[in-house]
């Protein structure tokens, strides 16, 4: 009699335990499944599993996760199986799972061995973290946008300071020449025109930087079709105004009079900075510049290639490596080089283009430089 009561007590406890397990299993918000250890076939799954993955119970029972094609990355499953075979359990491994409708969801996957009616089975659990992953992705995207906005703010600040200094130098030089040529009405009119042009350029620069700095969308919205020769000729004129005591000879070799690229109004500043450096670091009596413009195909995309060849003192290979860095460097003339070109490179990259420098004469940097600019052709 006592043994019978003891057996009944054990059976009652076991029944209560199974009932508790069933409640936890079927009512749990975590996706849960019980499967055979030997072949991985599902024996049972809970409602959360069916609802989240979009299956009917009869579609799952007797099938494997592989046959249901729910693993986004099969190698991920293989690594989990290997880890389980070694440790006999896995805990909170991040996985990507595919629903019946093809939606990708993310979860923390765990697995353990349990015994049901003295038979070892595999119980798997996945906590759905899809919404958390989406929130993290949005946060990362937001951080990236703020990073880009911050970098662009610095870019526009550097551009504004550098180019405004150039404009002020032109105005100052014009005023000094004006004071020396007060008795020459023709020269006086010329100086006044230079001052007026520089003032208008300053207004344009302020307006352009203000507009661009207020745009928080992707860089693509800033781009438009731009006439290369229009801006190039304007940049050449400004360079001549900036170095009024220097003889400057510029030759443009272009295959067409209409050359259009994807850029914006700051392309003028790109040209001005390249030309300004070519003249500023040139100790010859006459600064010679040859600009070759051609069309090339690179990575199945049409680019306009512009080569700015000068007869200046050139740039050593060591300096070429750091010439586009933001911190200004010094070359033989003792004049700074860096802020303008670092801004130019960033602008060119904003146009999805490239900028680099080579020797004008191969293997002899002292014979001048060749700044090469690639910008995508108009779409």
Secondary structure as UniProt FT lines:
FT   HELIX           2..26
FT   STRAND          31..35
FT   TURN            37..39
FT   STRAND          42..45
FT   HELIX           47..53
FT   HELIX           57..60
FT   TURN            61..62
FT   TURN            65..69
FT   HELIX           74..87
FT   STRAND          90..98
FT   TURN            100..101
FT   STRAND          104..116
FT   TURN            117..118
FT   STRAND          119..128
FT   HELIX           130..180
FT   TURN            182..183
FT   HELIX           185..214
FT   HELIX           219..222
FT   STRAND          224..227
FT   HELIX           228..242
FT   TURN            243..245
FT   STRAND          247..254
FT   STRAND          260..263
FT   TURN            265..266
FT   HELIX           267..280
FT   STRAND          286..298
FT   TURN            299..300
FT   STRAND          301..310
FT   HELIX           317..320
FT   TURN            321..324
FT   STRAND          329..330
FT   TURN            332..333
FT   STRAND          336..337
FT   HELIX           339..350
FT   TURN            351..352
FT   STRAND          354..361
FT   TURN            362..363
FT   STRAND          364..377
//
